[in-house]
Amino acid sequence: MCVAPIIVSEPSPHHFTCISNVFMIFYIRISFIKSVLEIHIKWWGAWLLIVQFLKNIGVPSNLESFTWSVATPRHKVLWASQDTTSPPRDNILP
């Protein structure tokens, strides 16, 4: 009686390399996005602290409207322009 050998194919090292490369690419992308967000949040917080300090020492409020127009998205600028406690900000809207 002749018994055929059972061949068990194992994944090649190249297969593991491809999988690890894919995971490495995702890890690098996630790390990059995380670092960009952290830098943006730190910059935004520092900018708000500077503006608050300048307001506390009496710098005119047109600096605040400049901050809103440069550093915030359009919907926040529209929301800020409806603030009744600050001077009119008609120069922000087109």
C-alpha positions as CSV (number, residue, x, y, z in Angstrom):
1,M,0.0,0.0,0.0
2,C,1.3,3.4,-1.0
3,V,0.5,6.4,1.2
4,A,0.8,9.8,-0.4
5,P,2.7,12.3,1.8
6,I,0.6,15.1,3.3
7,I,2.1,18.4,2.4
8,V,1.3,21.2,4.8
9,S,2.0,24.6,3.2
10,E,3.3,27.1,5.6
11,P,3.0,30.8,4.9
12,S,6.1,32.2,3.3
13,P,8.2,34.8,5.1
14,H,7.2,37.2,2.3
15,H,3.6,36.8,3.3
16,F,4.4,38.0,6.9
17,T,6.5,40.8,5.5
18,C,3.6,42.1,3.4
19,I,1.2,42.0,6.4
20,S,3.7,43.7,8.7
21,N,4.3,46.4,6.0
22,V,0.6,47.1,5.7
23,F,0.3,47.4,9.5
24,M,3.4,49.6,9.6
25,I,1.9,52.0,7.0
26,F,-1.3,52.3,9.0
27,Y,0.6,52.9,12.2
28,I,2.8,55.6,10.5
29,R,-0.3,57.3,9.1
30,I,-2.1,57.3,12.4
31,S,0.9,58.5,14.3
32,F,1.3,61.4,11.7
33,I,-2.3,62.4,12.0
34,K,-2.1,62.3,15.8
35,S,1.0,64.5,15.9
36,V,-0.5,67.0,13.5
37,L,-3.6,67.2,15.7
38,E,-1.6,67.6,18.8
39,I,0.5,70.4,17.3
40,H,-2.7,72.2,16.0
41,I,-4.4,71.9,19.4
42,K,-1.2,73.3,21.2
43,W,-0.9,76.1,18.6
44,W,-4.6,77.0,19.0
45,G,-4.4,77.0,22.8
46,A,-1.3,79.2,22.7
47,W,-3.0,81.6,20.3
48,L,-6.0,81.9,22.5
49,L,-3.9,82.6,25.6
50,I,-2.0,85.3,23.7
51,V,-5.3,87.0,22.6
52,Q,-6.7,86.7,26.1
53,F,-3.6,88.3,27.6
54,L,-3.7,91.2,25.1
55,K,-7.4,91.8,25.8
56,N,-6.6,91.9,29.5
57,I,-3.9,94.6,29.1
58,G,-6.3,96.7,27.0
59,V,-5.6,96.0,23.3
60,P,-8.5,97.0,21.2
61,S,-11.1,94.4,20.4
62,N,-10.4,94.5,16.6
63,L,-7.6,92.0,17.4
64,E,-10.4,89.6,18.5
65,S,-12.2,90.0,15.2
66,F,-8.9,89.4,13.4
67,T,-8.4,86.2,15.4
68,W,-11.9,85.0,14.5
69,S,-11.5,85.7,10.8
70,V,-8.1,84.1,10.4
71,A,-8.2,81.2,12.7
72,T,-11.7,79.8,12.7
73,P,-13.9,78.0,10.2
74,R,-16.7,79.9,8.5
75,H,-19.6,78.7,10.6
76,K,-17.8,79.8,13.8
77,V,-17.2,83.2,12.3
78,L,-20.9,83.6,11.5
79,W,-21.7,82.5,15.1
80,A,-19.3,84.9,16.6
81,S,-20.6,87.8,14.5
82,Q,-23.9,87.5,16.2
83,D,-22.4,88.1,19.6
84,T,-24.1,91.2,21.2
85,T,-21.4,91.8,23.8
86,S,-18.7,92.8,21.3
87,P,-18.6,95.6,18.8
88,P,-20.1,94.8,15.4
89,R,-18.0,92.6,13.2
90,D,-19.5,93.4,9.8
91,N,-16.0,93.5,8.3
92,I,-15.6,89.7,8.7
93,L,-18.5,88.7,6.5
94,P,-18.1,89.1,2.7
